[in-house]
Amino acid sequence: MIEKIELYQRLLLNNITSSYDLLIFLKEKNLLQNSSSHWWEGYGTFEVLITAILTQNTKWQNVEKSIENIKKYDLLNMKKLSNIDLSILSELISSSGFKNQKSKRIKNICQNIIKDFENFENFTLNVSRSWLLNQKGIGNETCDSILCYACKKDHFVIDTYTNRLLKKISFEFDNYDDIKEWFEYGINENFSKIEKSYGFDITINQIYCRFHGKIIEFMKNSKNIEFMELK
């Protein structure tokens, strides 16, 4: 019985030729049954911007501790963080690692948002990818996480889990932008079929959110990794 399941898994993986195929493969596994509609908790809020920076090179559990500390002292506010003493912020977020770097990045981006957009709402409506990438310490993954989950824009996030999954199913790309384009093209080209498969009105952004979440939840399960090793 186990051998038949392993063979079935391999056949499924071998039939994946586009991001649409990968989405359908993951969708059938009900990976987000207990998750919010857009997967990332706090979707569309200022908190997501901060967590996107804190998540760099650390585990989510460490980020949660940092956010709890910030909330405990009522500092989850853009104006407050733009004026905060860096030594205080660095201690509050120490569980996330690289506390000095991340505290500077958080304070810096808060100051620049206020300077260029005045408030978080205007920022979410008007920010561009190039503006975010010009911020110190904001790379492609953090940038797209902010755009997708904080600003509700149509940008797919490519992270370590995504890269690992693609390699397991023998897809290789030259750079981040090529992977991002591959994912977004497959979803946009098949949007009507995807919408039909969900059975309710769903946006491109919500598909991106849930797709990304499915990849992470799938890759966090060691049994799934073992199956793919058989490919």
C-alpha positions in Angstrom: 0.0 0.0 0.0 2.8 2.5 0.9 4.6 1.7 -2.4 1.4 2.5 -4.3 1.0 5.9 -2.5 4.6 6.8 -3.2 4.2 6.0 -6.9 1.0 8.1 -7.0 2.9 11.0 -5.4 5.7 10.7 -7.9 3.3 10.7 -10.9 1.5 13.8 -9.6 4.8 15.7 -9.2 6.0 14.6 -12.7 2.8 16.0 -14.2 3.4 19.5 -12.9 4.4 21.8 -15.9 3.1 25.2 -14.7 2.3 27.1 -11.5 -1.4 26.4 -12.2 -0.7 22.6 -12.1 1.2 23.1 -8.8 -1.6 25.1 -7.3 -4.2 22.4 -8.1 -1.9 19.7 -6.8 -1.5 21.6 -3.4 -5.2 22.7 -3.3 -6.4 19.1 -3.2 -4.4 18.6 0.0 -6.5 21.0 2.1 -3.4 22.5 3.7 -5.1 25.7 4.9 -8.2 24.4 6.6 -7.5 26.1 9.8 -6.0 29.3 8.3 -7.5 32.8 7.7 -8.8 33.6 4.2 -5.5 35.2 3.2 -3.3 32.9 5.3 -1.0 35.5 6.8 -2.4 36.7 10.1 -3.1 40.4 10.3 -3.5 40.6 6.5 -3.8 44.2 5.3 -2.4 45.8 8.5 0.7 47.7 9.6 1.7 44.7 11.7 2.4 42.7 8.5 5.0 45.3 7.4 6.8 44.9 10.7 6.6 41.1 10.7 7.9 40.9 7.1 11.1 42.6 8.2 11.4 40.6 11.4 10.9 37.3 9.5 14.2 37.8 7.7 16.5 34.8 8.5 14.5 33.5 11.5 11.6 31.3 12.5 8.1 32.5 12.8 7.9 31.6 16.5 10.7 34.1 17.1 8.8 36.8 15.2 5.7 36.2 17.3 7.7 36.8 20.5 9.0 40.1 19.1 5.6 41.2 18.0 4.2 40.4 21.5 6.8 42.5 23.1 6.1 45.5 20.8 2.4 45.2 21.5 3.0 44.8 25.2 4.5 48.3 25.3 1.9 49.7 22.9 4.4 50.4 20.2 2.9 48.8 17.2 2.3 52.2 15.7 4.2 53.8 12.8 4.6 57.2 14.4 5.9 55.7 17.6 8.3 53.3 15.8 9.6 56.2 13.7 10.7 58.0 16.8 11.7 55.1 19.1 15.1 54.7 20.7 16.9 52.0 18.8 18.3 50.5 21.9 14.8 49.9 23.2 13.4 48.5 19.9 16.4 46.2 19.5 15.8 44.6 22.9 12.1 44.2 22.2 12.8 42.3 19.0 15.9 40.4 20.1 14.2 37.0 19.7 14.1 37.6 15.9 17.9 37.8 15.7 19.9 40.6 14.0 18.2 42.9 16.4 20.4 46.0 15.7 20.0 45.7 11.9 16.3 45.0 12.0 15.5 47.8 14.5 17.3 50.3 12.2 15.3 48.9 9.2 12.0 49.2 11.0 12.6 52.7 12.2 14.0 53.8 8.8 11.1 52.5 6.8 8.5 54.0 9.2 10.2 57.4 8.9 10.3 57.2 5.1 6.6 56.1 4.9 5.6 59.1 6.9 7.9 61.4 4.8 6.7 60.2 1.4 3.1 58.9 2.1 2.1 60.6 5.4 0.3 57.5 6.7 0.0 53.7 6.3 -3.2 53.9 4.3 -1.7 56.1 1.6 1.4 53.9 1.6 -0.7 50.8 0.8 -2.5 52.5 -2.0 0.4 54.3 -3.7 3.7 52.4 -2.9 5.6 50.9 -5.7 7.9 47.9 -5.8 10.8 50.1 -6.7 10.2 52.4 -3.7 10.3 49.4 -1.4 13.4 47.9 -3.0 15.2 51.2 -2.5 14.7 51.0 1.3 17.7 49.8 3.2 17.5 46.1 4.1 14.4 45.4 2.0 15.1 42.7 -0.6 12.8 41.0 -3.1 11.2 38.5 -0.7 10.5 41.1 2.0 9.3 43.6 -0.6 6.8 41.2 -2.1 5.6 40.1 1.3 4.8 43.7 2.2 3.1 44.3 -1.2 1.1 41.1 -1.1 0.1 40.8 2.5 0.2 44.4 3.8 -0.8 46.4 0.7 -3.1 43.7 -0.9 -1.3 44.0 -4.2 -0.9 41.3 -6.8 2.7 40.2 -6.1 3.6 36.6 -5.5 6.2 35.9 -2.8 9.2 33.7 -3.5 10.9 32.4 -0.3 13.2 29.5 0.7 10.3 27.0 0.9 9.3 27.9 -2.7 12.8 27.6 -4.0 13.2 24.2 -2.3 9.9 22.9 -3.7 10.8 24.0 -7.3 14.1 22.2 -7.1 12.4 19.1 -5.8 10.2 19.0 -8.9 13.2 19.8 -11.2 12.4 23.5 -12.1 15.4 25.8 -12.1 15.5 29.5 -12.8 18.2 32.1 -13.1 16.9 34.6 -10.6 14.1 35.7 -8.3 12.3 37.7 -11.0 12.1 34.7 -13.3 10.5 32.5 -10.6 8.1 35.3 -9.7 7.1 35.7 -13.3 6.6 31.9 -13.7 4.2 31.7 -10.8 2.2 34.8 -11.7 1.9 33.9 -15.4 0.4 30.4 -14.6 -2.1 31.9 -12.2 -3.2 34.8 -14.5 -3.5 32.7 -17.6 -5.7 30.2 -15.7 -7.6 32.6 -13.5 -11.1 31.6 -14.7 -10.4 27.9 -14.1 -9.0 28.6 -10.7 -12.0 30.8 -9.7 -14.3 28.0 -10.8 -12.4 25.5 -8.8 -12.9 27.6 -5.6 -16.6 28.0 -6.3 -16.7 31.6 -5.0 -15.4 35.1 -6.0 -11.7 35.2 -5.4 -9.1 37.8 -6.3 -5.7 37.3 -7.8 -4.2 38.6 -4.6 -6.1 36.1 -2.5 -4.9 33.3 -4.8 -1.3 34.4 -4.4 -1.7 34.6 -0.6 -3.2 31.1 -0.3 -0.9 29.6 -2.9 2.1 30.9 -1.0 0.7 29.6 2.2 0.0 26.2 0.7 3.6 25.9 -0.4 4.9 26.7 3.1 2.6 24.3 4.9 3.4 21.6 2.4 7.1 22.0 2.7 7.0 22.1 6.5 5.6 18.6 6.5 8.6 16.2 6.6 6.5 13.4 5.0 6.0 15.5 1.9 9.7 16.0 1.6 10.3 12.3 2.0 7.9 11.6 -0.9 9.6 14.0 -3.2 13.0 12.5 -2.5 11.7 9.4 -4.4 11.3 11.4 -7.6 
